[in-house]
Amino acid sequence: MAMTVHVDVVSADEEIFSGRVEFAVFPGEAGELGIMPRHTPLLTRIKPGTVRLKVPDEDRFEMVYVSGGMLEVQPHMITVLADTAIRAADLDEAKSLEAKRRAEEALANRKGEMDFASAEAELAQAIAQLQAIQKMKNAIH
């Protein structure tokens, strides 16, 4: 039996995933972070993207989109605190494409610095959601 570590992925609204995994991959600010059981303690920010969780005895990854947040790693426990967390299977591609289009339009027609920062954040989240959808589609095929 493979070694496992407990993972909790929670948003401001609900717990999205709680269970044991063989390893996990998180969207770190400087690149992806692969975490195995008994990893050295770590506290870091994560950016919008896909959390991939390798559940024991399953050939696939459990995938969750996060809008960014905090990652805490302890040797036997990993916790993700995200403003928004959605199972990748529940993401709506049409809504994500529309959000991307609106954000790109706002960036092209920006009126103030605040509009620019907000549009840039929305664009990053829409792109991360679309990437999560694409990763899920690739995992199915």
Phi, psi and omega per residue, in radians:
M1 nan 2.350 -3.120
A2 -1.260 2.626 3.036
M3 -1.219 2.576 -3.133
T4 -2.329 2.893 3.067
V5 -2.363 2.529 3.130
H6 -1.410 2.362 3.131
V7 -2.200 2.345 2.988
D8 -2.110 2.192 3.029
V9 -2.029 2.008 -3.093
V10 -2.232 2.564 3.041
S11 -1.927 -3.117 3.094
A12 -1.114 -0.413 -3.061
D13 -1.726 -0.616 -3.004
E14 -2.816 2.912 3.014
E15 -1.498 2.161 -3.077
I16 -1.633 -0.680 3.139
F17 -2.557 2.413 3.021
S18 -2.586 2.028 -3.138
G19 3.016 -3.083 -3.101
R20 -1.644 2.480 3.109
V21 -2.374 2.737 3.075
E22 -1.381 -0.639 3.002
F23 -2.839 2.916 -3.100
A24 -2.482 2.642 3.119
V25 -2.191 2.291 -3.066
F26 -2.180 2.609 3.134
P27 -1.431 1.509 3.139
G28 -1.264 2.798 -3.128
E29 -1.142 -0.476 -3.137
A30 -1.864 0.198 -3.102
G31 2.377 3.105 -3.110
E32 -1.247 2.519 3.104
L33 -1.974 2.053 3.059
G34 -1.681 2.186 -3.066
I35 -2.127 2.228 3.104
M36 -1.918 2.880 3.052
P37 -0.967 2.549 3.130
R38 1.175 0.454 3.097
H39 -1.154 2.645 3.061
T40 -1.046 2.458 3.109
P41 -0.955 2.495 -3.046
L42 -2.690 2.459 3.010
L43 -2.338 2.096 -3.079
T44 -2.662 2.809 3.028
R45 -1.454 2.609 3.021
I46 -2.102 2.697 -3.111
K47 -1.751 2.982 3.082
P48 -1.003 2.356 -3.137
G49 2.916 -2.832 -3.052
T50 -1.847 2.247 2.972
V51 -1.622 2.220 3.121
R52 -2.002 2.203 -3.065
L53 -2.112 2.111 3.131
K54 -1.562 1.786 -3.125
V55 -1.395 2.358 3.129
P56 -1.005 2.547 3.075
D57 1.113 0.330 3.039
E58 -2.210 2.504 -3.128
D59 -1.451 -0.178 -3.072
R60 -1.965 2.935 3.049
F61 -1.687 2.532 2.909
E62 -1.462 2.205 -3.087
M63 -2.059 2.375 -3.125
V64 -2.324 2.272 3.024
Y65 -1.453 2.341 3.023
V66 -2.167 2.546 -3.127
S67 -1.510 0.175 -3.025
G68 1.991 3.139 3.119
G69 2.520 -2.639 -3.107
M70 -2.098 2.497 3.082
L71 -2.096 2.179 3.044
E72 -2.046 2.193 3.136
V73 -2.039 2.220 2.979
Q74 -2.132 2.820 -3.067
P75 -0.928 -0.565 -3.081
H76 -2.148 0.222 -3.079
M77 -2.709 2.344 3.064
I78 -2.179 2.318 3.121
T79 -2.235 2.297 3.034
V80 -1.999 2.154 3.058
L81 -1.935 1.958 -3.083
A82 -2.157 2.561 3.040
D83 -1.079 -0.783 3.118
T84 -2.285 2.336 3.046
A85 -2.468 2.248 -3.084
I86 -2.382 2.318 3.030
R87 -1.002 2.365 -3.089
A88 -0.977 -0.613 -3.135
A89 -1.145 -0.360 -3.112
D90 -1.634 -0.058 3.129
L91 -1.237 2.531 -3.138
D92 -1.841 1.944 -3.082
E93 -1.083 -0.734 -3.123
A94 -1.085 -0.757 3.118
K95 -1.141 -0.679 3.136
S96 -1.156 -0.727 3.097
L97 -1.111 -0.705 3.119
E98 -1.153 -0.726 3.100
A99 -1.099 -0.695 3.100
K100 -1.098 -0.792 -3.138
R101 -1.074 -0.781 3.134
R102 -1.091 -0.735 -3.131
A103 -1.154 -0.731 3.105
E104 -1.105 -0.683 3.114
E105 -1.134 -0.755 3.115
A106 -1.102 -0.656 3.108
L107 -1.162 -0.671 -3.136
A108 -1.222 -0.543 -3.083
N109 -1.954 0.573 -3.023
R110 -1.084 2.537 -3.106
K111 -2.014 -0.434 -3.115
G112 -2.667 2.923 -3.111
E113 -1.096 -0.654 -3.138
M114 -1.154 -0.725 3.099
D115 -1.055 -0.713 -3.117
F116 -1.091 -0.837 -3.116
A117 -1.111 -0.745 3.133
S118 -1.135 -0.789 3.137
A119 -1.126 -0.673 3.126
E120 -1.115 -0.728 3.110
A121 -1.153 -0.735 3.110
E122 -1.112 -0.691 3.122
L123 -1.113 -0.776 3.127
A124 -1.058 -0.713 -3.140
Q125 -1.201 -0.724 3.136
A126 -1.110 -0.746 3.123
I127 -1.109 -0.745 3.129
A128 -1.116 -0.671 3.100
Q129 -1.130 -0.765 3.124
L130 -1.099 -0.666 3.092
Q131 -1.147 -0.678 3.101
A132 -1.100 -0.730 3.103
I133 -1.090 -0.753 -3.129
Q134 -1.132 -0.731 3.106
K135 -1.089 -0.688 3.120
M136 -1.143 -0.753 3.120
K137 -1.087 -0.728 3.122
N138 -1.129 -0.615 -3.139
A139 -1.218 -0.511 -3.135
I140 -1.298 -0.643 -3.062
H141 -1.595 nan nan
